[in-house]
Amino acid sequence: MKKKGLKIAGVLISIILVAAIVGVIYVYTVINTGFDIDKTVYIYIDSNKDYDKLLNDIEKTAKVQNISDFDKAASWLKYKSNLKVGRFAIKPDMNILEVIRLLRSGTQSPVKLTFNNIRTKKDLTKRISEQLMMDESSLFATLDNAQICENFGFTTETIVAMFIPNTYELYWDISIDNFLKRMNNEYKKFWTEDRLTKAKAIGLSPIKVSILASIVEEECMFADEYPIVAGLYLNRLNRKQLLQADPTVKFAVGDFTLRRILNKHLETDSPYNTYKYEGLPPGPIRIPSIKGIDSVLNYTKHDYIFMCAKEDFSGRHNFAKTAQEHGINAAKYRTELNRRGIFR
């Protein structure tokens, strides 16, 4: 009987060991499930923390080899009720155990935020909300809040000048408040002592430099003309002459597609209409690039007062020192507009 009992015990132990080994192999197989991707992909978890949506992204975007294995592992590791908000990188060599640990820890992969070729505040908020977990309307309302803008040293018209086009690393779920603080710090870093000294030398504040740079960029198709056009407008400012910049009229009218500025456009009553009001407009008519700002600070010194698009439609300009010379250039351009049937 004793031998029989020992035999039965041995069998039970063997069964338990086999079951344990099978269990270990099963768990090992599950947690080592991989992803059929050949480059890093990103999973986004917003403030709703929707686990079903995450599963869908893991299956469709990360192409997990077995979604059931991911779901099981998430349960074992108690992740389902512990989702963290953020943008997470899944690499080709990762398994689901590594991914779940990454997601559960909340270790994000930063976004490389970029924005350029932006005209309006609305364009800016749209571009940013497309790259960050930020509500477009909330961001716009914040940038349209006079008190908030004043806290950063701007007005609702000039606040866009605080955004220096570049590439910035930040987390996808950054708050609007922290985002604006970051942009303000970047703005202060951009305006080095050297740039501030150059701005002072031409009698403009950093904000006014940005306003002028925005006009210069809207006026020019080619960057090599930036310093020349900047010098021309500075000549006009110094002589107390109207800037008479066509792009400011387009901004005032609200139609950037205009190819021909007519008298009716020039009569638009807006502080942005530099044909009616002396000096710079109250804010930038686009967000100027670093190159545009530096072109104003390092403008070309010359005696040009007038400019007109070249009649060859190359996108370049004819510059003139006298009204008579400008009249000839303008007549050539108008003739070509008429010949091409461009009336607006």
Secondary structure, DSSP 8 states (H G I E B T S, - for coil): -HHHHHHHHHHHHHHHHHHHHHHHHHHHHHHT--B--SS-EEEEE-TT--HHHHHHHHHHTS-BS-HHHHHHHHHHTT-TT----EEEEE-TT--HHHHHHHHHHT----EEEE--S--SHHHHHHHHHTTSS--HHHHHHHHT-HHHHHHTT--TTTGGGG---SEEEE-TT--HHHHHHHHHHHHHHHS-HHHHHHHHHTT--HHHHHHHHHHHHHH-SSGGGHHHHHHHHHHHHHTT-----HHHHHHHHT-TT-SS--HHHHT---TT-TTTS-S--SS-SS---HHHHHHHHT-------EEEE-TT-SS-EEEESSHHHHHHHHHHHHHHHHHTT---
